[in-house]
Amino acid sequence: MKLNLYTECDIEFLEDYPKIATEVLTHVLQRYTCPFDVQVALYIVTPEEIREVNAQTRQIDKVTDVLSFPNLNYEPGREGDFSEVTEEDADLFDPDTGELLLGEIMICAERVYAQAEEYGHGRIREFAFLVAHSALHLLGYDHMEEDERVRMEALQEEILKEAGYER
């Protein structure tokens, strides 16, 4: 798994965030059989930037903690199913490396810090949670319905426990 990192904010962010993100993404992806090497883009951004993107893409003009932009479409109930992805789907692969472009994650650095304080746990745990949450969205999971929310939350907690980022 290749992680492309883009830090687009001025605040001092978590020192080990590339390591944390890689560990969490690896734990998420280990649950699924993907026959390809994958690539994920992670952007650490300002509140202004995430608000602008949220308004443009979701028509919600407010700051949020995280946005996920999956590159693959999954049928409901087939989250993380790569069986129909082929190398013939050229737009799904990096032309230089041949890696499957799983998608992009955008995390607001200031929201990581604020939510860690609000929820009473550390910044590292909050960041790991947001990466796990986003990665599951990249694999087709959602939380629009109650049963989806419960399933996704359980998976997030399992992944964070396995990766060593429990509350």
Backbone torsions as a table, in degrees:
resi	resn	phi	psi	omega
1	MET	NA	130.9	178.3
2	LYS	-109.6	130.9	178.4
3	LEU	-111.8	119.4	175.2
4	ASN	-96.9	122.3	-175.1
5	LEU	-108.0	137.9	177.9
6	TYR	-137.2	111.9	178.4
7	THR	-101.1	114.7	-174.3
8	GLU	-121.6	41.1	177.3
9	CYS	-142.3	160.8	-175.2
10	ASP	-92.4	-14.8	-177.3
11	ILE	-75.6	152.9	176.6
12	GLU	-70.7	111.8	-177.8
13	PHE	-94.0	173.0	-178.1
14	LEU	-50.2	130.5	-175.9
15	GLU	-60.6	-42.5	-175.2
16	ASP	-98.2	22.6	-173.1
17	TYR	-61.5	-32.7	176.2
18	PRO	-63.6	-40.7	179.0
19	LYS	-65.0	-44.9	-179.2
20	ILE	-62.0	-48.7	-179.3
21	ALA	-60.7	-42.7	179.9
22	THR	-63.5	-44.4	179.1
23	GLU	-60.9	-47.1	-177.5
24	VAL	-66.2	-46.3	179.3
25	LEU	-60.8	-39.0	178.1
26	THR	-62.1	-43.7	178.2
27	HIS	-64.4	-37.6	177.1
28	VAL	-64.3	-50.5	-174.6
29	LEU	-68.6	-25.3	178.4
30	GLN	-63.6	-18.9	-179.3
31	ARG	-78.9	-10.0	-173.2
32	TYR	-126.8	151.1	178.9
33	THR	-96.5	100.7	177.7
34	CYS	-112.2	120.5	-177.3
35	PRO	-78.2	3.6	-175.8
36	PHE	-120.8	153.0	165.1
37	ASP	-70.7	141.2	-177.1
38	VAL	-116.7	160.7	179.9
39	GLN	-131.4	134.8	177.4
40	VAL	-128.8	138.5	174.9
41	ALA	-103.1	132.6	179.2
42	LEU	-124.1	122.2	179.5
43	TYR	-111.5	128.6	173.0
44	ILE	-104.2	118.3	-167.4
45	VAL	-130.3	173.4	177.8
46	THR	-84.7	162.8	174.8
47	PRO	-59.0	-38.1	-179.4
48	GLU	-63.7	-42.6	-178.5
49	GLU	-67.5	-44.3	-178.5
50	ILE	-69.3	-32.1	176.1
51	ARG	-64.6	-44.1	179.9
52	GLU	-62.3	-45.5	179.7
53	VAL	-66.7	-39.8	177.7
54	ASN	-60.8	-42.0	179.0
55	ALA	-66.5	-41.7	-178.6
56	GLN	-69.8	-41.4	-172.2
57	THR	-93.8	-28.6	-175.4
58	ARG	-122.0	-1.1	-177.1
59	GLN	56.4	34.6	175.5
60	ILE	-119.2	105.2	-174.2
61	ASP	-87.3	69.9	176.5
62	LYS	-155.3	160.3	177.7
63	VAL	-71.8	139.4	174.3
64	THR	-130.7	168.0	-178.1
65	ASP	-80.6	-37.1	-173.4
66	VAL	-152.6	145.4	172.0
67	LEU	-129.4	143.2	179.4
68	SER	-124.8	137.7	-179.6
69	PHE	-127.9	88.6	-179.6
70	PRO	-68.1	145.5	177.8
71	ASN	-95.0	-13.7	-179.2
72	LEU	-113.2	151.7	174.8
73	ASN	-107.9	129.2	-179.7
74	TYR	-114.6	142.1	173.0
75	GLU	-72.6	145.8	176.1
76	PRO	-54.9	134.9	-178.3
77	GLY	85.8	-4.4	-179.8
78	ARG	-121.9	34.2	179.6
79	GLU	-58.6	136.0	178.2
80	GLY	70.3	16.3	-179.9
81	ASP	-92.9	110.7	-178.2
82	PHE	-99.2	9.5	-171.6
83	SER	-63.2	-25.0	-178.4
84	GLU	-101.0	2.0	177.6
85	VAL	-82.7	128.4	177.3
86	THR	-127.8	159.9	179.4
87	GLU	-66.7	-11.5	176.4
88	GLU	-72.5	-16.8	176.0
89	ASP	-82.1	72.4	-170.3
90	ALA	-54.6	-35.2	-177.4
91	ASP	-71.0	-8.9	178.5
92	LEU	-91.6	-4.8	-173.6
93	PHE	-124.3	145.9	173.8
94	ASP	-68.7	121.2	-176.9
95	PRO	-65.2	-23.6	-179.6
96	ASP	-84.4	-36.7	-174.2
97	THR	-109.0	-19.4	-175.8
98	GLY	78.7	5.6	-179.8
99	GLU	-77.0	143.7	175.9
100	LEU	-70.4	125.9	179.5
101	LEU	-84.3	96.8	-175.2
102	LEU	-70.1	-36.5	178.1
103	GLY	150.1	-168.4	-176.8
104	GLU	-125.4	145.2	176.7
105	ILE	-123.2	134.3	177.5
106	MET	-123.0	120.5	-178.4
107	ILE	-120.9	133.1	178.3
108	CYS	-85.7	113.8	-176.4
109	ALA	-57.5	-44.9	-178.0
110	GLU	-65.1	-33.8	178.1
111	ARG	-69.7	-33.5	176.1
112	VAL	-57.9	-48.3	-177.7
113	TYR	-66.3	-45.2	-178.2
114	ALA	-65.5	-42.8	-178.3
115	GLN	-71.1	-33.7	176.1
116	ALA	-59.6	-44.5	178.7
117	GLU	-67.3	-44.8	-178.8
118	GLU	-60.6	-40.9	-176.6
119	TYR	-91.6	-3.5	174.5
120	GLY	73.5	32.7	172.7
121	HIS	-135.8	176.8	-174.6
122	GLY	-75.4	163.1	178.9
123	ARG	-63.4	-37.5	179.8
124	ILE	-63.1	-44.7	179.4
125	ARG	-62.9	-41.7	179.8
126	GLU	-63.8	-44.1	178.4
127	PHE	-62.7	-45.0	179.0
128	ALA	-60.3	-41.3	177.6
129	PHE	-59.9	-46.8	-178.6
130	LEU	-65.2	-35.6	176.7
131	VAL	-66.2	-46.3	178.9
132	ALA	-60.8	-45.7	179.3
133	HIS	-58.2	-49.2	-178.7
134	SER	-64.5	-42.7	-179.2
135	ALA	-60.8	-38.5	177.6
136	LEU	-65.5	-36.5	174.2
137	HIS	-62.4	-39.6	178.9
138	LEU	-62.9	-23.0	179.2
139	LEU	-95.1	6.6	174.4
140	GLY	100.6	1.0	179.0
141	TYR	-76.9	151.7	177.8
142	ASP	-144.2	173.8	-179.5
143	HIS	-141.2	37.0	179.4
144	MET	-75.8	-34.4	179.0
145	GLU	-104.5	155.6	-176.8
146	GLU	-58.4	-44.3	-178.8
147	ASP	-65.7	-34.7	176.4
148	GLU	-66.2	-42.7	-179.8
149	ARG	-61.4	-46.4	-179.3
150	VAL	-62.5	-44.6	-179.9
151	ARG	-63.0	-45.0	-178.1
152	MET	-67.3	-41.5	178.8
153	GLU	-62.9	-40.6	178.7
154	ALA	-63.2	-43.6	178.0
155	LEU	-62.3	-43.6	178.6
156	GLN	-57.8	-46.6	-178.3
157	GLU	-65.5	-40.2	177.1
158	GLU	-61.1	-45.9	-178.6
159	ILE	-63.4	-45.7	-179.7
160	LEU	-64.6	-37.4	177.0
161	LYS	-64.2	-47.6	179.6
162	GLU	-59.6	-38.2	-177.4
163	ALA	-82.8	-7.5	178.3
164	GLY	86.6	24.8	-179.4
165	TYR	-119.7	51.2	179.3
166	GLU	-76.9	165.0	175.6
167	ARG	-70.7	NA	NA
